[in-house]
Amino acid sequence: MTLLRIAYAGMTHLGLCSAVAAAAQGFATLGFDADAHLVGRVAAGELPVREPGLDDLLRAHRGRISFSADAAAMRACDLVYVAPDVPTDSTGVSDLGSIGALLDLVLANTRDDATIVILSQVPPGFTRARQRPGRTILYQVETLVFGRAVERATKPERFILGCLDPEAPLPSAWQSFLESFGCPLLPMRLESAELAKISINCALAASVTTANTLAELCERVGADWSEIAPALKLDGRIGPYAYLAPGLGLAGGNIERDLATVMRLSDQHGTDSGMIRAIVANSVHRKDWAHRELDEALLATAPQARIGVLGLAYKENTHSVKNSAALALIAQLAAWPVRAFDPAVPASAAQHPNVTAASSALDAARDVDALAIMTPWPEFRALAPADLARLMRGRLVLDPYRVLDAAAARMAGLDYRTLGARAS
């Protein structure tokens, strides 16, 4: 297809998924990471991340991608993306030290005519501050969504590009690669591109918080949010793809990081961030929904209760537990024994003195007084409420994401509770 050779530096979630997608697009691709052990695992097909379709995509295009821990291998590449996952602390603040060090390594081991693009999420001003004499560093907004990384990397909606001069032609290697995907290119100044991803996440957070706020009201006044959301999606000002499914607060780390960035920049520059702070407060409140329901319906009067938890990952189709509502719930249940099951996360991830690893979803329900379905894994949707009722000692089922058929759950005699509707 082309002689263009592309490298991705950083073989964690973002870099690995992006590199495999580039190979699938027909480009000769290098996946670089300084961690030789990690590179060996990836080269052997032992991927450190769980993403639907990623293993199959890598196998199908293995002939076009190589992996190396030798930084000098990047000298053969025309376009190099700096793409490590950027870790955040418990307050959502990014640790930029590792990406800065990796960028230095990339600059020292690439040709002067190679195009260097930061793909990882960084705060406004990061890319401009790291320009070097004789080298231009560009920025591209990443589109990674945990659990949908392959889809997002292979079928992008658009590319948001940060440039020193948005009016100037793009470097030829970068333009050739991007145009192969056939989607719109949106060049803009570096700081605008860096802030664009933060802006997207803030808008998503506002939509999620609106849904959570009104869904909670539904639970008190007898309305059902599942009936209201379709009406909103038919409103042209909101749209069919709006984030209107209520959830247990924000999780995963990415949106929380961007909200923290806006609050920090607002404090530095004297602007108002009251709306963003309200979103953060609402997320903290909503994340405690399951514990409030358990306490009200069971724990206050049942000191010997046993609790089952289905799902530990913060969302389905990923092994990430960053800010997981399930783990937060289990941490609050230190006085009660817990049986837990997740298809991708071991029960040992839970901070609990008396947690038992269940062998299956049904096993997690065995002899428990309450079952909380905290992650909407697709396999949980196959559970029959009658089977749960037969195995459980109690009747309480918390299903915030409506994994089960509500009518069938009530028919089975379960005390069924979900987000956005009054308890049965």
Secondary structure, DSSP 4 states (H G I P E B T S, - for coil): ----EEEEE--SHHHHHHHHHHHHTT-EEEEE-S-HHHHHHHHTT--SS--TTHHHHHHHTGGGEEEES-GGGGGG-SEEEE-----B-TTS-B--HHHHHHHHHHHHTS-TTSEEEE-S---TTHHHHT-BTTB-EEEE-----TT-HHHHHHS-S-EEEEESSTTSPPPHHHHHHHHTT-S-EEEEEHHHHHHHHHHHHHHHHHHHHHHHHHHHHHHHHT--HHHHHHHHHTSTTT-TT------SS--SSHHHHHHHHHHHHHHHHT---HHHHHHHHHHHHHHTHHHHHHHHHTGGG-TT--EEEE--SSSTT----TT-HHHHHHHTTTTS-EEEE-SSS-GGGS--TTEEE-SSHHHHHTT-SEEEE-S--GGGGG--HHHHHHH-SS-EEE-TT--S-HHHHHHTT-EEE-TTS---
